[in-house]
Amino acid sequence: MFPEGFDLNDLLAQAQSLQEQMRDAQAQLQTNSYIGTSGGGLVTVVLRGDGELERVDIKPAAIDPDDLEGLGDLIVAAYRDADSQVKAAAISALPQIPGFDPGQLGL
C-alpha cells in the first residue's frame, strides 16, 4: 500500500511540526501593527496583523472641504498600503514547504 521505506510516523511528526509553525506564525502576525501612508504622509492608517483597523491619522493639510472625495481616496490608499504589508508579512511568516507557492493562498 505504501512505498518501501515510507514512515507514516515521520510524516505525522512533520505535519504536527508544520501545524505548530503555522500557529506560531499566525500568533506573531496578530501581535504586530503595520503602518500604511498616502499623500506623502497626509494620511496614516495602522492595521494589526489580523486586519483589525487600529487607527487613522489625518493631517489638517489633507482636509479640503471642496474635495472630500480626495480625502476618502487618501484613506483607502493608506489602508491598502498597510494591508499589503500585512499580506507580505503573512507570506514571509509561513513555513517553507517545498513545491508550495504561498501566492496560491490569495494573500
N, C-alpha and C positions, 0 to 999 in steps of 0.2 A: 504494500500500500504506500509506504513512504520510501524514498530512495535510501540506498545504503549509506550509513554514516549520518543520517538525519537525526538530530537530537531535539525532540519535542520540548523537553525541559529547558534546553538552551533557548529555543525560540520563545517560550513563555517568559523566561527571565528577561530577554531582550525587550519584549513587548511591555513588561512591567516597568522596566527602566525607562523606556520611551514615554510611557504614561506619566511617570514621576517627573521627567524633564519637562513635559508639556504643562503639567500643573505648576511647576516652579516658574516657568516662563510666563504663564498667564498671571500668576500672583505678582511677579516682578513688574509686568506691564501695567497692571492696575494700580500700582503704588506710584508710578511716575506721572508727571504732568508734562504736557507738550504745548509749546507756545507758537501760535501762528500769527503772522502780521500781514498787513496790507497797507497800501497807500504810503509807503515809506515810513511805517511805524505809526500812522494816524490811528489805526485800529489794531488792537491786540486781543486775541482770543486764547484762553487757556483751557485745554481739554485734559481730562485724566485718560489713562490708557484704556479704560473700559468704555471710552466715548462720552462720559459724563462731562457736560459743559460746566466748568468751574467759574469762569469769569470772562467778561467782555469789558475791555477798557477802550474808551473813545476820547481822543484828544479834541479839545474845542475847535481846532482848525479843521477837523473833519466834518463839522456840522455847518451845512449851508441850508438855511430854511427853504431856499428855492430849488434845492437838489437833494431831497430826502431819499430819492431812489438811488443816487450815487452812494449815500451813506449805507444803505442796505447792501449794495454791491460790495462795498469795502468789508462789511461784516461777513458776508458769505465767503469772500476771498480769504479772509483771515481764518475762518473756520476750516475751509478746505486745506489751507496750508498746514494747520495743526493736525487735521485728520490724516493728511498724507504722511506726517511724521509718526503718528500712531501706527499706521499701517506698515510703514517701513520698520519700525521698532518691533512690531509683531512678527514680521517675516524674519528679521535677523535673530529674534529670540527663539525661533523654532529650532528644535534639534535637527542636525543634519542627517537626512535619510537618503542613502544612495538611490538615485533614479527618481526622486520625488522633486517636483518643481512647486515651490510654495505659491507661485502665481496661480496655480490651479485652485487655490482656496478663494479666489476672488477678492483678495485683500488689496 
